[in-house]
Every structure is written in structure tokens, then in C-alpha cells.
Amino acid sequence: MKKLLFILLLLVFCSNAFSQIKKRSTNVSVYTGIGYKFVFLTNSAARDAYPFFQLSNGDFLKELDGFFGVTINEKYAVEFSPAYLFTNSLSSDGFYFQDNIGLRFYLPQQTRLFALPLNFRFKYFPFVKNFSSALNKVYIGAGAGAMYINEEITNQIYTDNSRLNYLGAKTYENKFWTSNYEILLGINSFSKIGYGFELSYRFVPLNQPHTIPLITSLAGNFNSANFVANIVFTF
């Protein structure tokens, strides 16, 4: 009899524990997705070298984003977001650079820039309980993480921008890790397979030694204003 009572009590306890876990689990959802981001650099030196849109070849400074996250109580979300920023566009204007040899004018002939931001992000949905509102899925948030940058430029070198005295050509490369921070505002759709749009501003300090004739040496930062269109899968 005691064994039967113990088993019944154990079953009641397990059933209650399972129902509590199930109840809590309904407040948690997992999501993943991909996004295509348009990037507008706000530092003038960086923007001149890597414009938002290059008319001569129709190339954008663009970024592919991935993300995987968890939504808690429909009001908060935490996600990991790796990305790949890239462009082959180049400025036709050239730039001056001063080093221990002297002041020279550098005209880019071939450019390769890519970056890998690896960010953790937090999102807050302030209007999530207002089901009748169109702002129900609006969120604000912030993120931070590491960022790898690799820049390579093949330059023709002249004494000045008249380009009359040609000194040769050389390829320069710079690759390094830095930090980045972002603030964001966005909106998602309601469906399991949905879409979303996001505006963000990213802070990317460079702080590189002024020793290589590259834009990562000239520009103080790679800060950018961004617009992204996302496809979101919720489980």
C-alpha cells in the first residue's frame, strides 16, 4: 500500500512538474533567419573610397547577415548574428598619403574589402501585448561584438594628383580585429515564415597605425548607417 501511495505521489509530482515546464516553454520561441543589408559609411574618408553605390559598375557596399536567437515571454530576444560585409568597388579619385618617404598620391586600380562582424544582440518589443496595434512587432535593441576586417588595394603611385610623374604600382594589405557596437530599430511580421526590416547604426573604431596607404589607415572609423531586409523562421 505504501509503495502504491508513493508511486501515485510520484506520478502526481512528475505530472505537475511536466505541466509547469510545458507552461514555461510556451513563453520561449526559437528563431533563425538571413538578411541582406545595405551599408552607408558615415566617415567621409571611408565613404569616398567605398561609396554606398558605385555608378561606374553598379556595385553596392553590401552585407549578408545571419542570425539565431531566442524570444522570451514575447517581449525580449537574445541572438547571435554573424555577418559578411564585402565590396570590390573602388574610388576613381585617389588619395594622398604621407609616410616616412614623403607625400604621395595613390590611385586605386583594384580593391578588395571584406569584414566579418560577430555580434550578440538584445531586442526589446515594447508593444508586444497590444495585439490590435500595427506596432505589435516593433523592437528596439543593441548589439556588440568582435569584427575582422581585411582590406587590400593595388595602387598606382604618383608624386601628385596631376598623375604626370608615375612612380610605380604596389599592392598593400591590412587585416586586423576590432570591436563594433550597434543600435537598432526594426519590425517583424507575425507568421512562422515571415519577413522583417531593420534600421541600425554601427560604430566601428579603427585606430590603425598611419603606416600603410590604405583607407583603414586614413579613416578614423568605419561607422555606418544600415538598412536590412530579413527573412525570419520561427519554431
N, C-alpha and C positions, 0 to 999 in steps of 0.2 A: 504493500500500500504506500509506504514511504517512497519507494522507487517510482511508482506511478505518479505520485504527487510532485516529486522532484522533476520528472520528465515533463509534466504538464506546465509547471512553473518555468522550466527552461524554454519550452516552446512558446509560452506567452511572452517571455523576455526577448527571445530571438525575433518573434514576430513584431513586437513593439520597436525593437532596435532597427529592423529592416525597414519598417514604415517610416521611422524618423530619418533614416539615411535616404530613402526614396524621396521623402518630402523635401529634404535639403537639396538633393540632386536636381530637383526641378528648377531650382533657382540658379543653376550653373549651366551654361552652354558653351560649347567649343566652336570656334570658327577659324577659317583659314581663307586665303584668297591671294589674288595678284592685282597689281596696279600698273598703270602707265603714267609717268609723271613728266610734266613739262617744267623745266628749271630755268629761272631767270636770275642770273648772278647780279647782285647789287653793288659789288665793288667795281669801280669804273675800270681799273686796270684788267681785272679778270673778265669783265663783260666785253671790253674792246677786243680781247683776244679770243674769247669764246662767246660769241653773241647768241642770244636766245634763238634767232633764226638767221641762217646764212643764205641770203638771196642768190648768191652765185651758184650754189649747189643744192639748195633746198634742204639743208641739213639742220636738224634741231639739236640743242643740248638736251638730252633726254635721260630718263632713268626708269628702270624696271624694278618694281617693288614686290616683295613677297611678305606675307605676314601670317602668323599663327598666334591665336590668343584665346583667352577665357573671359567670358562675361559673367559677372557675379551679381545676383539679385537684379538683373537687367539694368543696373544703374552704373556699374563700374566695369571696366575692362582692362586687362593687362595683356600685352602682346609683345612678341619678339618679331622684329621687322628687319631682315637683311635686304639690301638693295644693290643694284649695279648701275652706276652712272657712267655715261660714255659719250664721246663725240670724236669725230675726225675733222670737224670744220676748223678753218684757220683764218686768222685775220690777214687781210691783204695790205694792211697799213704798216706793219712792222713796228719796232720799238727800239728805244735807246737803252743801253745798259752800261753801267760804269763798274769796272773791276780794277784789279791792280795793274792791268795792261793799259787801261785808259777807257775813254768813252767811245763806244762803237754803236753802229746801227745794225740791228738784226732783223732780217726779213724771213719769216717762216715759210718753208716750202712744203713741209709735211709735218702733220701734228697727230699725236695720239694721246688722249687723256681718258683715264677711267678711274673710278673711285668705288669703294665698297663700304658704305655706311652699315654698321651693325648696331641697331638701336633697340632698347627696351622702351616701351611706350605705355603710358597710363591714360585712359579715357574716362570721362565723366559725362553721363547722359542726364542733364538737369530736368528734362521734361518727359522722362520715360513713363511716368504714371498718368500723364494727361493723354489718354488714348484717343481723344477726339481731336487733338491738336496735330497740325501738319508738322510741328517741330518735335514730335514724339521721339524720333531717332536722331535728333541733332546732338552732337557731342563736342566737347572741348577737351584739350589734353596737352600733354607734354611728353617729350622723349629725350633720351641721351644715350650715348654710346661711343664706341671707337669708330674711326674711319681711316681706311687705307687709300692713299692717293698715289697714282703713278702718272707722271707726265713726261712725254718725250717729244722733242721738236728738232727737226733738221732746219738749221738757219743758214741763209746766205749772209755773209758779214761784209759790211761797208764802213767806210770812215764816217759817213753821214747819210742823211735821208735823200740826198741827190742821186745816190747809187752810181756815181761816176767812178769811184775808186773801190774796185772789188777786191776783197782780201781773202776770199775763200768760202768754204762751206763746212759746217760741222754739226754733228748730232749730239744733243745734250739730253740727259735723263735725270729725273729726280723722283724718288719713291720713298714714302715715309708714312708713319701712323700719326694721327692726331685725334683730338676729341671733336664731337659735334653735339649740338643741343637744338631742340626744335619745339615750337609751339604750334598747335593745330586746331582747326575748326572744321567739322565735317558733318555729313548726313548719310545715313544708310537707308536702304529700302527694308521692307518688312518680311520678304519671302525668304525661304530656306536657301534658294539660289538667287541672290539679289545683286544689287549694284550700290555704289556709293561714290560720293565726290568729297574732296578734301582740299582745303587751302592750308598752307603751312609756311612758316618761316624758319629757316635753318641757319644756325650760327656755326661757322667752321673757322676757327683761328688757325693760321698757317705758321707764323713765327719761324720761317725758314731763314737760314743764313743767306745774306745777299752776295752769293758767290757764283751762282750759275745763271746764265742768261735764259731763264725760263719764267713763266708767269707766276709759278708758285714762289719764286724769289721776289718778284716785283710786287705782287699783291699782298696786302696785309691779311686778307681773309678770303674765303670762298663762300661767304654768306649768300643765301638765295631765297627768293620768294617762289613758291611752288604750287602747282595745281595738278591734282591726280584724279584719275577715274579708276575705280576699283570694281572688281567682280568678287563677291563675297559668298562663301559656302558655310552655312551654319548647320551644326549637328545637334 
